[in-house]
Amino acid sequence: MTSQNQQRVLITGASSGIGRATALAFAKTGANLALVSRSNDALTTLAQEAQSLGVEAKAYCIDLACIEQVAEKITEVGAVDVLVNNAGIGYTAELSETPLSEWQSVLDLNLTSPLQCIQAVLPSMRAKGRGSIVNVVSIGGRQVFSQWGAYCTSKFGLMALTKTLALEERSHGIRVMAICPGAVNTSLWDSPDVDADFERSAMLSSEDVAQAIVSAVQLPQHAVIEELVLMPNVGTF
């Protein structure tokens, strides 16, 4: 197995929330970083913070919502040992009132862009005979919630993608993991497209999820956590 100090980790949605926390958590282990988001200023600041921890960190400003360009852009990032598909959006509305454009936007970012990222990194992982792919799925990929139809559909799809990919890539030495956190206190809840009223102090922190991701990746190469459900201990879903 490649030593942790030599690993290169690509994280999508890295500029804030779970992605940012995961980047810093990996940096503290000595892993080099490829940071992907559409927020260039926030990415640059994060890269500098990671570099101060003694690792290589490069920012790649890529809009993953433009799915027709994702595979090409991620391929240009170069070979990585770990891919963390974290980028995603929330959306709430009854299915009967969900515009097709919003439905498609959620599916594009939450489901299709992870596939494009995966297809971009697989050739180099297969060539090395190892690699780890972590898909941040959500508890919404295991159970449904009223008015979260588009979101849950995208996350159930991501779970199916994860499980299928795990079967297909096992013989190539590639581990595929689904991380399913419950409610996490991130900026998702501030989005105008999300209408929900929960006690945010009772939610998981981004650092909680980041620690789970890093711990899963740090397992010996012959071991894999295929699906990890991480819930707040105080009752919020």
C-alpha positions in Angstrom: 0.0 0.0 0.0 1.2 3.5 -0.8 2.3 5.2 2.4 0.0 8.0 3.7 2.7 10.6 3.1 2.8 9.7 -0.6 -1.0 9.6 -1.2 -2.7 12.2 -3.3 -6.3 12.9 -2.4 -8.9 14.6 -4.7 -11.8 16.1 -2.8 -14.8 17.7 -4.6 -16.8 20.4 -2.9 -13.6 21.2 -1.0 -14.2 24.9 -0.4 -16.5 24.6 2.5 -18.3 22.3 4.9 -17.5 18.6 4.8 -15.1 19.0 1.9 -13.0 21.6 3.6 -12.9 19.7 6.9 -11.9 16.5 5.0 -9.1 18.3 3.2 -7.6 19.6 6.4 -8.0 16.2 8.1 -6.1 14.5 5.3 -3.5 17.2 5.3 -2.8 16.5 9.0 -2.0 12.9 8.0 0.6 14.1 5.5 -1.5 13.4 2.3 -1.2 15.7 -0.7 -4.4 17.4 -1.9 -6.2 18.2 -5.1 -9.0 20.5 -4.2 -12.0 20.9 -6.5 -14.8 23.5 -6.2 -16.2 26.4 -8.2 -15.2 28.9 -5.4 -11.7 29.9 -6.4 -11.0 32.3 -3.6 -12.1 29.9 -0.9 -10.1 27.1 -2.6 -7.0 29.2 -2.7 -7.3 30.1 1.0 -7.8 26.4 1.9 -4.8 25.3 -0.2 -2.6 27.8 1.6 -3.8 26.6 5.0 -3.1 23.0 3.9 0.3 23.9 2.6 1.1 25.4 6.0 0.7 21.9 7.4 3.6 20.8 5.2 1.7 19.1 2.3 1.3 19.8 -1.4 -2.2 21.3 -2.1 -3.4 22.5 -5.4 -6.7 24.3 -6.2 -8.7 23.4 -9.2 -11.7 25.7 -10.0 -14.2 23.4 -11.7 -17.9 23.8 -11.9 -19.2 20.3 -11.4 -22.7 21.3 -12.4 -21.4 21.6 -16.0 -21.4 17.8 -16.3 -20.3 17.8 -20.0 -16.8 19.1 -19.0 -16.3 17.3 -15.7 -14.5 14.1 -16.9 -12.1 16.1 -19.0 -11.3 18.6 -16.2 -10.8 16.0 -13.6 -8.6 14.0 -15.9 -6.4 17.1 -16.2 -5.9 17.0 -12.4 -3.8 13.9 -12.8 -3.5 10.6 -11.0 -4.8 10.3 -7.4 -4.9 7.6 -4.8 -8.1 8.7 -3.2 -11.2 10.3 -4.6 -13.8 11.8 -2.2 -17.0 12.7 -4.1 -18.4 15.2 -1.7 -19.9 18.0 -3.8 -23.7 18.2 -3.7 -26.7 20.4 -3.3 -30.0 20.2 -1.4 -33.5 21.0 -2.7 -36.9 20.8 -1.0 -40.3 20.7 -2.6 -43.1 18.3 -3.1 -42.5 16.1 -6.2 -45.8 17.4 -7.7 -44.3 20.9 -7.6 -40.7 20.2 -8.5 -39.8 21.9 -11.8 -37.9 19.7 -14.3 -35.0 22.1 -14.4 -34.5 21.8 -10.6 -34.9 18.0 -10.7 -32.2 17.8 -13.4 -29.9 20.2 -11.5 -30.0 18.0 -8.4 -29.4 14.8 -10.4 -26.6 16.4 -12.4 -24.6 17.5 -9.4 -25.4 14.8 -6.9 -25.3 11.8 -9.2 -23.9 12.4 -12.6 -20.9 14.5 -11.7 -19.7 11.8 -9.2 -19.9 9.3 -12.0 -17.8 11.6 -14.3 -15.2 12.1 -11.6 -15.0 8.3 -11.0 -14.6 7.6 -14.7 -11.8 10.2 -14.9 -9.7 8.6 -12.0 -10.4 4.9 -12.7 -7.8 4.4 -15.4 -4.8 5.5 -13.3 -6.1 3.6 -10.2 -6.5 0.4 -12.3 -3.0 0.8 -13.7 -1.7 0.9 -10.1 -3.9 -1.9 -9.0 -5.2 0.1 -6.0 -7.2 3.2 -5.0 -10.0 4.3 -2.7 -13.2 6.0 -3.8 -15.4 7.6 -1.1 -18.9 8.7 -2.1 -20.5 11.0 0.5 -24.1 9.7 0.1 -26.2 10.9 3.1 -28.8 9.3 5.2 -31.1 10.5 2.4 -29.7 7.7 0.3 -31.0 5.1 2.7 -34.4 6.5 3.7 -36.8 9.1 2.2 -38.1 12.3 3.7 -41.2 14.2 2.6 -40.4 17.2 0.3 -36.9 15.9 -0.3 -37.8 13.8 -3.3 -35.3 15.1 -5.8 -32.5 15.0 -3.2 -33.3 11.5 -2.0 -33.7 10.2 -5.5 -30.2 11.5 -6.3 -28.7 10.0 -3.2 -30.4 6.6 -3.6 -29.0 6.6 -7.1 -25.5 7.5 -5.7 -25.8 4.6 -3.3 -26.7 2.2 -6.2 -23.7 3.6 -8.1 -21.4 3.0 -5.1 -22.5 -0.6 -4.6 -22.3 -1.5 -8.3 -18.9 0.2 -8.6 -17.6 -1.7 -5.6 -18.5 -5.0 -7.3 -17.0 -4.0 -10.6 -13.7 -2.6 -9.2 -12.9 -5.1 -6.5 -10.9 -7.3 -8.9 -8.8 -4.2 -9.8 -7.8 -3.6 -6.1 -10.0 -0.5 -5.8 -12.0 0.1 -2.7 -15.4 1.9 -2.9 -17.1 3.3 0.1 -20.4 5.0 0.9 -20.4 7.4 3.8 -24.0 8.2 4.9 -24.1 11.0 7.5 -27.3 12.3 9.0 -27.8 16.0 9.3 -24.6 18.0 9.2 -24.3 21.6 10.2 -23.2 23.1 6.9 -24.2 25.9 4.6 -26.7 23.6 2.9 -29.3 24.7 5.4 -28.7 28.3 4.4 -29.6 27.7 0.8 -32.8 29.4 -0.5 -33.6 26.1 -2.2 -33.9 24.3 1.2 -36.9 24.9 3.4 -36.2 23.1 6.7 -36.2 24.1 10.3 -33.9 21.9 12.5 -31.8 22.5 15.5 -28.4 22.9 13.9 -26.5 22.7 17.2 -27.8 19.1 17.5 -26.4 18.1 14.1 -23.1 16.4 13.3 -20.1 18.8 12.6 -18.2 18.7 9.3 -15.2 17.5 11.3 -17.1 14.5 12.5 -17.7 13.4 9.0 -14.2 14.2 7.9 -12.8 12.0 10.7 -14.9 9.1 9.6 -13.8 9.5 6.0 -10.1 9.6 6.8 -10.4 6.7 9.2 -12.1 4.6 6.5 -9.4 5.4 4.0 -6.6 4.6 6.4 -7.7 1.0 6.9 -5.3 -1.5 5.4 -5.7 -1.9 1.7 -7.2 -5.4 2.0 -10.0 -4.1 4.3 -12.9 -1.9 3.3 -15.9 -0.2 5.0 -18.4 -0.6 2.3 -21.1 1.5 4.0 -20.9 3.7 7.0 -23.9 5.4 8.6 -22.9 8.3 10.9 -25.6 9.8 12.9 -25.8 12.6 15.6 -26.1 11.1 19.0 -28.7 13.6 20.2 -31.7 12.8 17.9 -31.5 15.0 14.8 -32.0 12.8 11.7 
